Each structure stands twice: as structure tokens, then as C-alpha cells.
Amino acid sequence: MTGWRRSSVVAALAMAAVAQADPPAGQAADDAERIAAGWAALRTMDCARCHGRDYDGWAAPSLIAAVRDGNRERFDRMVLDGDIPRGMPGYRSQPKVVSELDAIYAYLAARAAGRMGAGPPASAASGAPGR
């Protein structure tokens, strides 16, 4: 490999490593707040009643698995429009769900990716307010 090609490869690898790096502290705090707000919205709407205390399934399927194994569009459609024949109501008329849908997804995605365990996020457990 010639010198300029090797330099190009090294530069590309370095840029990829930077893109994979941890987010800046401010962004991490914003993500933590969004995740805490998603957890709070799930608790407010009492989704645990059907999906289990930790949203990993009970009378209704696991929300963690739904996010891990499905796509965002399907998730949004199921939450907002429901699946009435299977007993899932739609929440499009619930302002809390509509306004916090991204936060709900962020919380469930963090759980699905293994970035956090069951229970309230650290910021929610410490009493830090959600959005």
C-alpha cells in the first residue's frame, strides 16, 4: 500500500473511531433526562399493568423485545394506534404519550441495548425531575 493510501485508511479509521466515541457530557445529560422522562411517562400511563413491572412482558408482550426486535415505525404505530383485536389500546389521544413518545422509545432502547437495567433510571431514582 502506498504512503498516501495508508494515510487515507488511517484517517478514515480515526474518523470512524471519533464517531463511535462517547457523546459530550451535555449530550449525555440530555440523553439521561430523556430516558428518565420516558420511564416516567411509562409509569404515568401504567404500561406495567399489562407489559410487566419492568416492561419485559407479562399479560402483554415485552416492550424491551419489541424495541430490540422491531423497528421504530412499528413501535410508534402500535403505541399510537394500538392493536385492538389483541387488546392493545391506542394512545394517540393521550397528550403525555404523544409528547413523550421519543423519550419512551429512548428508555426502552437503552434497556434493549443493555445500557441500563430494570427499574428507574439513575436520574429518576435520585429525584431529578424528568422533562
N, C-alpha and C positions, 0 to 999 in steps of 0.2 A: 504494500500500500504506500502510495507516495505521501510525502510530508503534508501537503495541503489536504489530501483526503483524510488522513489520520486526524488532522486538526479539526476537520469538519465533523468527523464522527465523535471526537472527544467533546466538541462544543455542543453537539446535539444531545449527547448523553448528559452533559452538565445541565442543559436547559430542562431536560426531562426530570432530572433529579430535583431541580428547583421547583418545578411544577408539582412534584409529589410531596414537597416539604410541608411541614405543619403550617396552618394558617397563622397570620399575625394575631397577636394577643387580643386585639379589639374584635377581630372576626370570631375568634374562639369564644369570647364572651357573648357576642351576639348569637352564635350558634347555641350556646348553653342556655341563653334566655329563651330562644325559640323552642328548644327541646323541652324546657320546663313549662312553657306556655302550652305546648302540645299535650303534655302529660296532664296539666290542669284542665284542659278542655275535655279530654277523655274522661277524667274523674267527674267533671261537672255534668256531662251528658250520661254518666253511669253506664258506659260501654262495658264495664266489667260484669255487669248484671248478666250478660249473655256470653261475652268473649272471655270471661275468666278474670280473676283478680289481677293477673299480670299480663293479660291480653294474649295469652298463649293457648287459648281455646278452652271451652267448657261446653255449654249448650250450643254455642255457635263456633265457627272456625277460628283458628288463631289469626289475630291481626298481624302478628310478627311474621308468620309464614306467608300471609297474603302479600305483605310488602316485599319480603325476600324473594318469593317465587313469582310474583306478578309484575305488572307494570303500573306506572303512576296513573295513566288514563283509566285503567280498570278500577283502581283504588278510588279515584275521585268519583267515578260513575256509581260504584257500589255505595259509597258514603252518601253522596248527594241524592241519588235516585232510588237507592235501596234495591232489594230483590224480594218483593212482596211474597211471591209463592214460597220462598224459603224462610220467611219470617223476618227479613231484614227491612226495617222501615227506612225511608229516605229522609235525609236531614237537610234538604235544600232550604226548607222554611225556617231553619234554626240559625239565627244570626251568629251565635257563638261558633257553631261548626263551620259555617261558610267563612267567617273572618279568620279562623284559626286552622283551616284545612292544611296549609303548608306546614304549620307548626306541628300538627298531629302527625303528618307524614314524616317530618324530621325526627320526632321522638321514636316512632315505630321503625324508621330506617336505621337509627342509631342502635336500637335493640336488635334488629335483624342482622346488622353488621357486627354485632358483638362488641360495640364500643361502650356499651353500658349494660348493666344487669337489670333485673326486675326491681320494681319499687320506684319511688320518686327520684328524679334526677337530683344531684347534689345541691343545686341551687334552690330547688323546690323544698328539699328536706331541711335546708338551713334557714328557711323562712324568707329567702329572697323572692320578691314578687315576680310573677310572670308578667307577660305583656297585658 
